[in-house]
Amino acid sequence: MYVLIAYDVSTKTPSGQRRLRRVAKACLDYGQRVQNSVFECKVDPAQLVDLKTRLLSIINVDTDSIRIYNLGSNWQRRVEHHGAKESYDVDGTLMV
Amino acid sequence: MYVLIAYDVSTKTPSGQRRLRRVAKACLDYGQRVQNSVFECKVDPAQLVDLKTRLLSIINVDTDSIRIYNLGSNWQRRVEHHGAKESYDVDGTLMV
């Protein structure tokens, strides 16, 4: 399944910047960064559980938030990109 | 339909900060901010065209990007929120 992960953290502190890097690294193991704090990941249900567990171990639940959207199987038809940076193909570089 | 709008801009410059405020204002006319640069909007097809036209008139296409995801009708089942800030109910405060 394809999921969109949006991460919100204050990166004004070094610890926040570190959490953002760690969240990005976790998401990049499953997909691609499409915007500064938005990732599209291709995961099976077990991988999604692993990814969520990892993300929840990284974030500060008092200050950070993560939203995970299940994009379904026809995600390519569900997304439009405008402006800078080309849209990524999450299947393009993903090692599965 | 429910759409997710993710906006990416460098807010290091005053003009970028101004664009972000204008994008947020446009999105808030149709829905809610759920993260710093992520909005969930409830729109009909005509409103979506209006919103897109407005957003594209605001952004700097060389530096900014907007991604619009169609969340479908069962969007509430498609999203999970973790950490700070409660999940918003886009129907809760929207004036339709």
Backbone of each chain as ProteinMPNN parsed JSONL, in Angstrom:
{"seq_chain_A": "MYVLIAYDVSTKTPSGQRRLRRVAKACLDYGQRVQNSVFECKVDPAQLVDLKTRLLSIINVDTDSIRIYNLGSNWQRRVEHHGAKESYDVDGTLMV", "coords_chain_A": {"N_chain_A": [[0.85, -1.186, 0.0], [0.307, 2.347, -0.467], [1.458, 5.012, 1.43], [1.136, 8.278, 2.765], [3.213, 10.286, 4.62], [3.21, 12.84, 6.874], [5.08, 15.125, 8.639], [5.43, 17.068, 11.495], [7.364, 19.336, 13.072], [9.086, 21.475, 15.299], [11.917, 22.876, 14.101], [13.641, 24.543, 15.199], [15.269, 24.032, 17.293], [18.308, 22.245, 18.04], [17.793, 19.582, 18.809], [15.276, 19.153, 17.719], [15.877, 19.397, 15.003], [17.466, 17.158, 14.795], [15.628, 15.137, 15.317], [13.993, 15.451, 13.088], [15.75, 14.726, 11.038], [16.104, 12.04, 11.72], [13.499, 11.044, 11.469], [13.152, 11.485, 8.743], [15.101, 9.754, 7.728], [14.081, 7.287, 8.536], [11.68, 7.224, 7.063], [12.723, 7.333, 4.501], [13.767, 4.853, 4.208], [11.659, 3.449, 3.313], [10.473, 4.801, 1.276], [10.047, 7.889, -0.454], [11.084, 11.299, -0.113], [8.92, 13.882, -0.71], [8.226, 16.436, -0.204], [9.404, 19.009, 2.03], [8.658, 18.1, 4.614], [7.153, 15.913, 4.002], [6.466, 12.649, 3.03], [6.305, 9.929, 0.757], [5.515, 6.611, 0.935], [6.009, 3.175, 0.157], [4.609, 0.407, 1.395], [4.123, -2.794, 2.971], [1.565, -4.244, 5.096], [2.933, -5.198, 7.427], [5.372, -3.867, 7.282], [4.454, -1.279, 7.558], [3.621, -1.258, 10.21], [6.119, -1.623, 11.431], [7.4, 0.732, 10.581], [5.783, 2.714, 11.738], [6.168, 2.133, 14.459], [8.856, 2.719, 14.674], [8.876, 5.462, 14.014], [7.325, 6.51, 16.085], [8.99, 6.081, 18.168], [10.868, 7.948, 17.801], [9.799, 10.557, 17.681], [8.954, 13.48, 19.639], [6.297, 13.334, 21.531], [4.988, 15.366, 22.751], [5.536, 17.679, 21.403], [5.828, 17.233, 18.69], [4.236, 16.063, 15.664], [2.75, 13.451, 13.731], [1.192, 12.59, 10.76], [-0.462, 10.048, 9.094], [-1.459, 8.974, 6.014], [-3.426, 6.73, 4.281], [-3.021, 6.079, 1.027], [-4.162, 4.352, -0.699], [-4.506, 2.089, -3.53], [-4.543, 3.283, -5.989], [-2.894, 5.526, -6.016], [-1.399, 7.171, -7.699], [-3.197, 8.434, -9.316], [-4.323, 10.078, -7.563], [-2.829, 12.225, -6.886], [-1.56, 15.482, -7.494], [0.956, 17.575, -8.738], [2.333, 20.78, -8.427], [4.384, 23.473, -9.465], [7.723, 24.007, -8.203], [10.215, 21.439, -8.386], [10.081, 18.225, -9.607], [7.511, 15.769, -9.641], [7.947, 12.819, -7.763], [8.59, 9.388, -8.538], [7.531, 6.93, -6.706], [7.956, 4.288, -7.027], [10.111, 4.276, -8.583], [12.78, 4.395, -7.581], [12.823, 2.81, -5.495], [14.018, 0.22, -3.472], [12.975, -2.978, -3.422]], "CA_chain_A": [[0.0, 0.0, 0.0], [1.045, 3.601, -0.456], [1.067, 5.915, 2.506], [1.75, 9.594, 2.847], [3.559, 10.612, 6.001], [3.495, 14.263, 7.055], [5.74, 15.269, 9.933], [5.445, 18.462, 11.933], [8.236, 19.522, 14.236], [9.844, 22.716, 15.316], [13.335, 22.579, 13.867], [14.425, 25.671, 15.707], [16.25, 23.521, 18.25], [19.129, 21.151, 17.486], [17.159, 18.277, 19.024], [14.215, 19.057, 16.727], [16.524, 19.118, 13.717], [17.933, 15.776, 14.833], [14.451, 14.275, 15.163], [13.562, 15.532, 11.69], [16.664, 13.891, 10.245], [15.855, 10.624, 12.015], [12.219, 10.701, 10.841], [13.387, 11.407, 7.298], [15.855, 8.53, 7.448], [13.154, 6.152, 8.674], [10.759, 7.224, 5.921], [13.472, 7.068, 3.274], [13.967, 3.406, 4.103], [10.447, 2.853, 2.737], [9.91, 5.575, 0.178], [10.756, 9.088, -0.891], [10.678, 12.61, 0.372], [8.342, 14.642, -1.813], [8.359, 17.825, 0.212], [10.309, 19.106, 3.167], [8.221, 17.24, 5.717], [6.149, 14.992, 3.472], [7.087, 11.471, 2.433], [5.414, 8.909, 0.219], [6.173, 5.333, 1.184], [5.336, 1.958, -0.291], [4.812, -0.547, 2.48], [3.083, -3.79, 3.221], [1.048, -3.985, 6.446], [3.94, -5.446, 8.461], [6.337, -2.769, 7.202], [3.817, -0.08, 8.1], [3.71, -1.383, 11.666], [7.517, -1.366, 11.793], [7.701, 2.147, 10.352], [5.083, 3.492, 12.768], [6.86, 1.907, 15.736], [10.12, 3.463, 14.615], [8.587, 6.9, 14.056], [6.83, 6.888, 17.413], [10.116, 6.039, 19.103], [11.724, 9.101, 17.503], [9.202, 11.876, 17.89], [8.573, 13.974, 20.953], [4.842, 13.384, 21.361], [4.467, 16.62, 23.305], [5.772, 18.83, 20.517], [5.839, 16.834, 17.275], [3.106, 15.235, 15.25], [2.865, 12.701, 12.48], [-0.08, 12.151, 10.183], [-0.236, 8.989, 8.109], [-2.623, 8.813, 5.149], [-3.407, 5.593, 3.363], [-3.385, 6.616, -0.289], [-4.817, 3.328, -1.504], [-3.701, 1.486, -4.59], [-4.508, 4.153, -7.173], [-2.398, 6.799, -5.495], [-0.877, 8.044, -8.76], [-4.305, 9.251, -9.83], [-4.822, 10.9, -6.469], [-1.917, 13.311, -6.549], [-1.163, 16.478, -8.492], [2.088, 18.386, -8.29], [2.47, 22.07, -9.105], [5.501, 24.31, -9.05], [9.098, 23.532, -8.213], [10.542, 20.031, -8.152], [9.218, 17.273, -10.29], [6.922, 14.717, -8.83], [8.753, 11.614, -7.707], [7.928, 8.1, -8.743], [7.943, 6.175, -5.526], [8.423, 2.97, -7.467], [11.266, 4.429, -9.449], [14.093, 4.145, -6.99], [12.655, 2.039, -4.268], [14.532, -1.143, -3.52], [12.053, -3.889, -2.73]], "C_chain_A": [[0.89, 1.241, 0.0], [0.535, 4.466, 0.676], [1.816, 7.231, 2.369], [2.014, 9.862, 4.324], [3.945, 12.083, 6.064], [3.959, 14.463, 8.49], [5.807, 16.733, 10.285], [6.307, 18.578, 13.176], [8.861, 20.9, 14.145], [11.315, 22.358, 15.155], [14.203, 23.741, 14.327], [15.484, 25.215, 16.715], [17.074, 22.421, 17.586], [18.468, 19.789, 17.673], [16.006, 18.073, 18.042], [14.784, 18.743, 15.35], [16.99, 17.67, 13.653], [16.749, 14.816, 14.654], [13.964, 14.274, 13.712], [14.453, 14.668, 10.799], [16.381, 12.414, 10.458], [14.522, 10.159, 11.422], [12.41, 10.537, 9.337], [14.101, 10.112, 6.938], [14.95, 7.299, 7.53], [12.237, 6.07, 7.458], [11.487, 6.862, 4.623], [13.807, 5.588, 3.119], [12.777, 2.732, 3.416], [9.91, 3.629, 1.544], [10.728, 6.808, -0.119], [10.186, 10.336, -0.238], [10.131, 13.374, -0.827], [8.232, 16.127, -1.485], [9.169, 17.828, 1.497], [9.936, 18.162, 4.304], [7.141, 16.266, 5.279], [6.853, 13.863, 2.721], [5.999, 10.574, 1.869], [6.15, 7.582, 0.315], [5.322, 4.189, 0.653], [5.644, 0.876, 0.732], [3.745, -1.634, 2.445], [2.634, -3.592, 4.676], [2.094, -4.185, 7.546], [4.98, -4.329, 8.472], [5.75, -1.488, 7.787], [3.854, -0.096, 9.622], [5.131, -1.07, 12.128], [7.842, 0.125, 11.685], [7.047, 3.011, 11.429], [5.784, 3.368, 14.115], [8.141, 2.725, 15.787], [9.874, 4.963, 14.747], [8.164, 7.335, 15.453], [7.935, 6.84, 18.462], [11.02, 7.257, 18.925], [11.089, 10.406, 17.959], [9.024, 12.195, 19.372], [7.058, 14.206, 20.881], [4.221, 14.655, 21.933], [4.575, 17.782, 22.317], [5.639, 18.482, 19.035], [4.555, 16.096, 16.93], [3.402, 14.579, 13.911], [1.459, 12.349, 12.019], [0.234, 11.162, 9.07], [-1.53, 8.79, 7.327], [-2.431, 7.579, 4.285], [-3.911, 6.074, 2.005], [-4.079, 5.59, -1.172], [-3.928, 2.879, -2.656], [-3.603, 2.368, -5.834], [-3.951, 5.52, -6.838], [-1.932, 7.734, -6.602], [-1.969, 8.943, -9.32], [-4.815, 10.232, -8.781], [-3.954, 12.122, -6.199], [-1.613, 14.196, -7.755], [-0.021, 17.274, -7.907], [2.141, 19.661, -9.105], [3.703, 22.778, -8.576], [6.825, 23.584, -9.075], [9.189, 22.048, -7.905], [9.531, 19.125, -8.865], [8.652, 16.277, -9.295], [7.818, 13.477, -8.885], [7.91, 10.407, -8.094], [8.403, 7.181, -7.635], [8.409, 4.768, -5.887], [9.767, 3.058, -8.18], [12.579, 4.027, -8.834], [14.013, 3.275, -5.752], [13.225, 0.642, -4.448], [13.595, -2.036, -2.73], [12.53, -5.325, -2.925]], "O_chain_A": [[2.051, 1.199, 0.405], [-0.672, 4.631, 0.856], [2.962, 7.281, 1.922], [1.135, 9.681, 5.166], [4.883, 12.521, 5.397], [3.304, 14.022, 9.434], [6.2, 17.555, 9.458], [6.005, 17.982, 14.21], [9.125, 21.417, 13.06], [11.883, 21.63, 15.969], [15.346, 23.895, 13.897], [16.466, 25.916, 16.96], [16.594, 21.745, 16.675], [18.566, 18.93, 16.797], [15.777, 16.956, 17.579], [14.236, 17.919, 14.618], [16.922, 17.03, 12.603], [16.847, 13.818, 13.939], [13.573, 13.237, 13.177], [13.965, 13.966, 9.913], [16.411, 11.624, 9.514], [14.412, 9.034, 10.933], [11.908, 9.591, 8.731], [13.749, 9.451, 5.96], [15.041, 6.39, 6.705], [12.035, 4.997, 6.891], [10.939, 6.174, 3.762], [14.099, 5.128, 2.015], [12.873, 1.582, 2.987], [8.989, 3.167, 0.871], [11.957, 6.782, -0.046], [9.013, 10.418, 0.126], [10.809, 13.498, -1.847], [8.156, 16.968, -2.381], [9.57, 16.774, 1.992], [10.8, 17.504, 4.884], [6.312, 15.842, 6.085], [7.724, 14.103, 1.885], [4.909, 10.47, 2.43], [7.275, 7.45, -0.168], [4.092, 4.229, 0.692], [6.796, 0.481, 0.911], [2.63, -1.43, 1.964], [3.271, -2.838, 5.412], [2.131, -3.41, 8.503], [5.419, -3.893, 9.536], [6.453, -0.708, 8.43], [4.092, 0.935, 10.251], [5.326, -0.34, 13.099], [8.472, 0.704, 12.57], [7.673, 3.925, 11.967], [5.974, 4.357, 14.824], [8.467, 3.339, 16.803], [10.569, 5.652, 15.494], [8.581, 8.384, 15.945], [7.834, 7.474, 19.513], [11.839, 7.561, 19.792], [11.753, 11.257, 18.55], [8.954, 11.309, 20.223], [6.598, 15.157, 20.248], [3.071, 14.981, 21.638], [3.808, 18.743, 22.384], [5.363, 19.359, 18.217], [3.875, 15.568, 17.81], [4.177, 15.074, 13.093], [0.639, 11.867, 12.801], [1.086, 11.413, 8.217], [-2.571, 8.477, 7.905], [-1.396, 7.411, 3.64], [-5.08, 6.43, 1.855], [-4.534, 5.917, -2.268], [-2.755, 3.244, -2.739], [-2.683, 2.214, -6.638], [-4.454, 6.543, -7.303], [-2.049, 8.952, -6.473], [-1.707, 10.068, -9.746], [-5.633, 11.103, -9.074], [-4.307, 12.963, -5.373], [-1.435, 13.718, -8.875], [-0.025, 17.609, -6.723], [2.009, 19.631, -10.328], [4.025, 22.694, -7.391], [7.029, 22.661, -9.864], [8.323, 21.485, -7.236], [8.316, 19.264, -8.726], [9.246, 15.993, -8.254], [8.371, 13.142, -9.933], [6.684, 10.418, -7.986], [9.543, 6.717, -7.638], [9.163, 4.14, -5.143], [10.463, 2.059, -8.358], [13.406, 3.388, -9.484], [15.005, 3.041, -5.061], [12.953, -0.033, -5.441], [13.437, -1.873, -1.52], [11.901, -6.258, -2.425]]}, "seq_chain_B": "MYVLIAYDVSTKTPSGQRRLRRVAKACLDYGQRVQNSVFECKVDPAQLVDLKTRLLSIINVDTDSIRIYNLGSNWQRRVEHHGAKESYDVDGTLMV", "coords_chain_B": {"N_chain_B": [[-15.607, 16.428, -2.156], [-12.68, 15.306, -0.396], [-9.604, 16.866, -0.013], [-6.086, 16.808, 0.365], [-3.722, 19.237, 0.916], [-0.444, 19.976, 0.438], [2.142, 22.159, 1.085], [5.147, 23.542, 0.048], [7.651, 25.657, 0.876], [10.351, 27.9, 1.112], [10.582, 29.586, 4.022], [12.329, 31.404, 4.822], [12.68, 33.853, 3.792], [11.093, 37.078, 3.825], [9.231, 37.367, 1.744], [8.645, 34.714, 1.148], [7.491, 33.922, 3.546], [5.261, 35.51, 3.41], [3.964, 34.44, 1.178], [3.386, 31.903, 2.204], [1.556, 32.576, 4.195], [-0.496, 33.573, 2.601], [-1.166, 31.32, 1.067], [-2.04, 29.672, 3.139], [-4.26, 31.122, 3.988], [-5.906, 30.944, 1.742], [-6.346, 28.149, 1.67], [-7.594, 27.834, 4.12], [-10.024, 28.925, 3.67], [-11.388, 26.862, 2.67], [-11.034, 24.676, 4.269], [-9.093, 23.09, 6.812], [-6.079, 23.733, 8.646], [-3.832, 21.238, 9.286], [-1.259, 20.553, 9.788], [1.88, 22.312, 9.869], [2.401, 22.996, 7.151], [0.394, 21.657, 5.876], [-2.826, 21.02, 4.747], [-6.256, 20.153, 5.08], [-8.965, 19.962, 3.024], [-12.394, 20.469, 2.225], [-14.065, 20.185, -0.655], [-16.049, 20.918, -3.572], [-15.999, 19.875, -7.044], [-15.9, 22.291, -8.584], [-15.109, 24.182, -6.703], [-12.614, 23.18, -6.133], [-11.236, 23.712, -8.484], [-11.294, 26.509, -8.391], [-9.812, 26.926, -6.035], [-7.325, 25.825, -6.725], [-6.595, 27.512, -8.854], [-6.322, 29.886, -7.45], [-4.246, 29.229, -5.657], [-2.158, 28.719, -7.427], [-1.763, 31.218, -8.395], [-0.548, 32.445, -6.348], [1.828, 31.124, -5.539], [5.398, 30.923, -6.01], [6.5, 29.54, -8.765], [9.028, 28.708, -9.336], [10.34, 28.235, -6.992], [8.624, 27.253, -5.051], [6.387, 24.586, -4.11], [3.38, 22.731, -4.599], [1.429, 20.081, -3.524], [-1.365, 18.178, -4.265], [-3.62, 15.99, -2.95], [-6.151, 13.755, -3.637], [-8.292, 12.635, -1.32], [-10.476, 11.039, -1.395], [-13.74, 9.707, -0.503], [-13.859, 8.352, 1.858], [-12.11, 9.495, 3.712], [-11.672, 9.791, 6.452], [-11.112, 7.305, 7.403], [-8.714, 6.933, 6.368], [-6.698, 8.286, 7.569], [-4.297, 8.694, 10.149], [-3.39, 10.048, 13.239], [-0.622, 10.985, 15.172], [0.969, 11.943, 18.187], [1.614, 15.377, 19.06], [-1.03, 17.795, 19.17], [-4.392, 17.498, 18.522], [-6.227, 15.56, 16.175], [-7.952, 17.208, 13.582], [-11.396, 17.831, 12.83], [-12.549, 18.084, 9.79], [-15.076, 18.608, 9.019], [-16.092, 19.741, 11.207], [-15.885, 22.524, 11.769], [-16.302, 23.729, 9.456], [-17.825, 25.981, 7.281], [-20.478, 25.414, 5.304]], "CA_chain_B": [[-14.451, 15.544, -1.981], [-11.671, 15.781, 0.535], [-8.265, 16.917, -0.578], [-4.986, 17.22, 1.219], [-2.833, 20.151, 0.208], [0.845, 20.132, 1.107], [2.792, 23.319, 0.492], [6.567, 23.566, 0.377], [8.271, 26.935, 0.526], [11.321, 28.408, 2.062], [10.027, 30.75, 4.724], [13.449, 32.188, 5.365], [12.564, 35.225, 3.29], [9.783, 37.688, 4.101], [8.277, 37.089, 0.667], [8.215, 33.33, 1.332], [6.563, 33.905, 4.677], [4.01, 36.124, 2.942], [3.286, 33.453, 0.322], [2.828, 30.857, 3.064], [0.34, 33.118, 4.833], [-1.56, 33.682, 1.591], [-1.605, 29.948, 0.769], [-2.813, 29.199, 4.284], [-5.551, 31.812, 3.985], [-6.705, 30.348, 0.665], [-6.771, 26.806, 2.083], [-8.501, 27.945, 5.27], [-11.366, 29.242, 3.161], [-12.025, 25.605, 2.247], [-10.803, 23.57, 5.185], [-8.328, 23.344, 8.025], [-4.648, 23.442, 8.711], [-3.603, 20.114, 10.193], [0.142, 20.685, 10.17], [2.384, 23.63, 9.492], [2.217, 23.236, 5.719], [-0.536, 20.652, 5.372], [-4.206, 21.431, 4.93], [-7.288, 19.247, 4.589], [-10.047, 20.822, 2.547], [-13.585, 19.825, 1.674], [-14.41, 21.004, -1.82], [-16.663, 20.26, -4.723], [-15.067, 20.023, -8.169], [-15.75, 23.688, -8.991], [-14.31, 24.846, -5.671], [-11.231, 22.732, -6.271], [-10.662, 24.489, -9.586], [-11.072, 27.864, -7.871], [-8.721, 26.901, -5.059], [-6.067, 25.597, -7.458], [-6.278, 28.741, -9.575], [-5.868, 30.859, -6.455], [-2.939, 28.815, -5.144], [-1.137, 28.872, -8.473], [-1.492, 32.646, -8.572], [0.213, 32.904, -5.178], [3.152, 30.52, -5.361], [6.503, 31.143, -6.936], [6.647, 28.18, -9.301], [10.447, 28.352, -9.408], [10.885, 27.872, -5.677], [7.617, 26.643, -4.181], [5.616, 23.517, -4.724], [2.129, 22.328, -3.963], [0.924, 18.755, -3.886], [-2.781, 18.037, -3.921], [-4.024, 14.585, -2.927], [-7.577, 13.474, -3.486], [-8.398, 11.626, -0.264], [-11.667, 10.219, -1.584], [-14.867, 9.987, 0.385], [-13.66, 7.709, 3.163], [-10.824, 10.004, 4.153], [-11.474, 9.641, 7.898], [-10.511, 5.994, 7.661], [-7.418, 6.898, 5.697], [-5.7, 9.104, 8.241], [-3.963, 8.445, 11.552], [-2.611, 11.138, 13.816], [0.168, 10.621, 16.352], [1.755, 13.015, 18.801], [1.016, 16.63, 19.499], [-2.19, 18.365, 18.496], [-5.429, 16.549, 18.175], [-6.687, 15.569, 14.79], [-9.07, 18.093, 13.346], [-12.526, 17.318, 12.068], [-12.72, 19.094, 8.754], [-16.495, 18.958, 8.949], [-16.526, 20.309, 12.471], [-15.988, 23.977, 11.821], [-16.401, 24.247, 8.097], [-19.126, 26.549, 6.938], [-20.847, 25.031, 3.934]], "C_chain_B": [[-13.486, 16.157, -0.979], [-10.306, 15.761, -0.147], [-7.28, 17.342, 0.5], [-4.089, 18.115, 0.374], [-1.571, 20.331, 1.035], [1.647, 21.186, 0.349], [4.24, 23.353, 0.962], [7.159, 24.886, -0.066], [9.336, 27.245, 1.558], [10.734, 29.648, 2.705], [11.137, 31.577, 5.357], [13.389, 33.631, 4.895], [11.184, 35.773, 3.644], [8.773, 37.389, 3.002], [7.775, 35.649, 0.749], [7.216, 33.214, 2.469], [5.21, 34.481, 4.265], [3.234, 35.134, 2.058], [2.648, 32.356, 1.172], [1.549, 31.347, 3.736], [-0.807, 33.171, 3.829], [-2.089, 32.302, 1.191], [-2.481, 29.43, 1.906], [-4.201, 29.831, 4.276], [-6.475, 31.221, 2.91], [-7.238, 28.984, 1.102], [-7.784, 26.878, 3.214], [-9.904, 28.356, 4.854], [-12.13, 27.969, 2.791], [-11.841, 24.467, 3.244], [-9.963, 23.989, 6.365], [-6.86, 23.015, 7.861], [-4.465, 22.297, 9.702], [-2.138, 19.984, 10.581], [0.636, 22.002, 9.599], [2.148, 23.956, 8.023], [1.295, 22.214, 5.082], [-1.964, 21.06, 5.735], [-5.123, 20.328, 4.412], [-8.493, 20.109, 4.242], [-11.192, 19.976, 2.013], [-14.089, 20.71, 0.543], [-15.246, 20.198, -2.808], [-15.752, 20.539, -5.928], [-14.853, 21.475, -8.598], [-14.897, 24.459, -7.982], [-12.846, 24.449, -5.771], [-10.532, 23.486, -7.391], [-10.35, 25.912, -9.107], [-9.864, 27.905, -6.935], [-7.371, 26.726, -5.757], [-5.628, 26.859, -8.194], [-5.699, 29.781, -8.617], [-4.459, 30.509, -5.953], [-1.838, 29.052, -6.181], [-0.835, 30.338, -8.756], [-0.634, 33.196, -7.432], [1.65, 32.4, -5.208], [4.146, 31.02, -6.397], [6.858, 29.766, -7.499], [8.103, 27.741, -9.428], [10.971, 27.824, -8.078], [9.901, 27.1, -4.806], [6.969, 25.453, -4.884], [4.368, 23.227, -3.893], [1.784, 20.936, -4.451], [-0.506, 18.639, -3.379], [-3.155, 16.565, -4.05], [-5.53, 14.509, -2.774], [-7.719, 12.328, -2.476], [-9.625, 10.742, -0.417], [-12.716, 10.512, -0.533], [-14.682, 9.375, 1.767], [-12.374, 8.178, 3.821], [-10.591, 9.778, 5.642], [-10.829, 8.295, 8.233], [-9.097, 5.918, 7.101], [-6.323, 7.62, 6.478], [-5.542, 8.691, 9.703], [-3.138, 9.621, 12.029], [-1.887, 10.632, 15.052], [0.88, 11.85, 16.877], [0.941, 14.247, 19.082], [-0.139, 17.044, 18.607], [-3.189, 17.276, 18.127], [-5.752, 16.656, 16.696], [-7.908, 16.482, 14.67], [-10.203, 17.335, 12.655], [-12.886, 18.366, 11.04], [-14.183, 19.494, 8.595], [-16.933, 19.78, 10.158], [-16.761, 21.808, 12.428], [-16.197, 24.589, 10.446], [-17.8, 24.794, 7.844], [-19.444, 26.2, 5.497], [-22.255, 25.499, 3.632]], "O_chain_B": [[-13.483, 17.367, -0.751], [-9.915, 14.774, -0.769], [-7.596, 18.115, 1.405], [-3.744, 17.772, -0.757], [-1.62, 20.78, 2.18], [1.806, 21.109, -0.87], [4.513, 23.208, 2.154], [7.168, 25.199, -1.256], [9.216, 26.888, 2.729], [10.427, 30.632, 2.032], [10.914, 32.342, 6.295], [13.969, 34.523, 5.514], [10.219, 35.015, 3.749], [7.593, 37.18, 3.283], [6.61, 35.383, 0.452], [6.221, 32.497, 2.368], [4.158, 34.015, 4.703], [2.015, 35.006, 2.173], [1.524, 31.928, 0.909], [0.57, 30.606, 3.831], [-1.949, 32.854, 4.162], [-3.291, 32.122, 0.998], [-3.529, 28.827, 1.671], [-5.199, 29.155, 4.527], [-7.669, 31.026, 3.141], [-8.421, 28.689, 0.933], [-8.721, 26.083, 3.268], [-10.862, 28.158, 5.601], [-13.348, 27.988, 2.619], [-12.434, 23.401, 3.079], [-10.094, 25.105, 6.868], [-6.46, 22.162, 7.069], [-4.909, 22.395, 10.846], [-1.816, 19.367, 11.596], [-0.107, 22.718, 8.927], [1.739, 25.069, 7.689], [1.399, 21.934, 3.888], [-2.259, 21.399, 6.881], [-4.809, 19.653, 3.432], [-8.976, 20.886, 5.066], [-10.984, 18.913, 1.43], [-14.491, 21.851, 0.769], [-15.162, 18.971, -2.87], [-14.834, 21.353, -5.834], [-13.733, 21.852, -8.942], [-14.067, 25.285, -8.362], [-11.951, 25.258, -5.529], [-9.366, 23.858, -7.261], [-9.278, 26.449, -9.385], [-9.014, 28.791, -7.027], [-6.396, 27.398, -5.418], [-4.455, 27.233, -8.168], [-4.722, 30.462, -8.929], [-3.595, 31.379, -5.841], [-0.745, 29.519, -5.86], [0.223, 30.665, -9.293], [-0.065, 34.282, -7.543], [2.583, 33.156, -4.936], [3.787, 31.469, -7.486], [7.441, 28.932, -6.805], [8.388, 26.557, -9.606], [11.933, 27.057, -8.044], [10.317, 26.364, -3.911], [7.009, 25.345, -6.11], [4.318, 23.446, -2.683], [1.84, 20.651, -5.647], [-0.811, 18.957, -2.23], [-3.024, 15.97, -5.119], [-6.107, 15.131, -1.882], [-7.317, 11.197, -2.746], [-9.801, 9.793, 0.347], [-12.586, 11.464, 0.237], [-15.286, 9.834, 2.737], [-11.637, 7.386, 4.409], [-9.45, 9.593, 6.066], [-10.099, 8.166, 9.216], [-8.376, 4.948, 7.337], [-5.154, 7.575, 6.095], [-6.514, 8.382, 10.392], [-2.285, 10.128, 11.3], [-2.47, 9.932, 15.88], [1.338, 12.694, 16.108], [-0.266, 14.178, 19.314], [-0.202, 16.679, 17.433], [-2.847, 16.273, 17.5], [-5.572, 17.698, 16.066], [-8.772, 16.514, 15.547], [-9.979, 16.327, 11.985], [-13.457, 19.407, 11.368], [-14.492, 20.579, 8.101], [-17.982, 20.423, 10.149], [-17.736, 22.303, 12.994], [-16.259, 25.809, 10.295], [-18.808, 24.157, 8.15], [-18.756, 26.642, 4.577], [-22.757, 25.276, 2.53]]}, "name": "protein", "num_of_chains": 2, "seq": "MYVLIAYDVSTKTPSGQRRLRRVAKACLDYGQRVQNSVFECKVDPAQLVDLKTRLLSIINVDTDSIRIYNLGSNWQRRVEHHGAKESYDVDGTLMVMYVLIAYDVSTKTPSGQRRLRRVAKACLDYGQRVQNSVFECKVDPAQLVDLKTRLLSIINVDTDSIRIYNLGSNWQRRVEHHGAKESYDVDGTLMV"}
